Amino acid sequence: MKLSNYLKEKGQTSIEYMLMIVVCVSLGLTFFKSFQKYLLTNEDSYINVHMQFYKAMFDPQFQYKKFRLPR
């Protein structure tokens, strides 16, 4: 049956809820992918910048901790 036939019957509300859930899930996945690129996987991401700072601070070749303030 066509979608228009379902919208005329008593189950119209359940169809609308299912469509709303599909839209919310797809928006959530899109947001999560862009959020993941921004914070985690990008080389210039927020977390990677801080991890590079901590790697330089605890560099084993100097045997001492370097305390540098990030700009």
C-alpha positions in Angstrom: 0.0 0.0 0.0 1.1 3.6 -0.5 2.0 5.9 2.3 -1.0 8.1 1.6 -3.3 5.2 2.3 -1.6 4.7 5.7 -2.0 8.3 6.6 -5.8 8.1 6.2 -6.3 5.2 8.6 -6.3 4.9 12.3 -2.5 4.2 12.5 -1.6 7.6 11.2 -0.2 8.6 14.6 2.1 5.6 14.8 3.4 6.2 11.3 4.1 9.9 12.2 6.0 8.8 15.3 8.0 6.3 13.4 8.9 9.0 10.8 9.8 11.4 13.5 12.1 8.8 15.2 13.8 8.2 11.8 14.4 11.9 11.3 15.8 12.3 14.9 18.1 9.4 14.5 19.5 10.6 11.2 20.0 14.1 12.6 21.7 12.6 15.6 24.1 10.5 13.6 25.0 13.4 11.3 25.7 15.6 14.3 27.8 12.9 16.0 29.9 12.4 12.8 30.6 16.2 12.5 31.3 16.4 16.3 33.7 13.5 16.1 35.6 15.1 13.2 35.8 18.3 15.1 37.0 16.9 18.5 38.7 13.6 17.9 39.9 12.5 14.4 41.1 15.8 13.0 44.9 16.5 13.4 44.2 20.0 14.5 41.3 19.0 16.8 40.8 20.2 20.3 41.9 16.9 22.0 44.9 16.3 19.7 46.3 19.8 20.4 46.2 19.1 24.1 47.7 15.6 23.6 50.6 17.1 21.7 51.2 19.6 24.5 51.3 16.8 27.1 53.6 14.6 24.9 56.0 17.6 24.7 55.7 18.1 28.5 56.6 14.5 29.4 59.2 13.9 26.7 61.4 11.0 27.8 64.6 12.3 26.2 64.9 15.1 28.8 64.1 12.9 31.8 62.4 15.9 33.4 59.0 17.4 33.2 58.7 20.5 31.2 56.0 22.9 32.3 55.0 25.1 29.4 51.8 27.2 29.4 49.8 26.8 26.2 48.9 30.0 24.4 
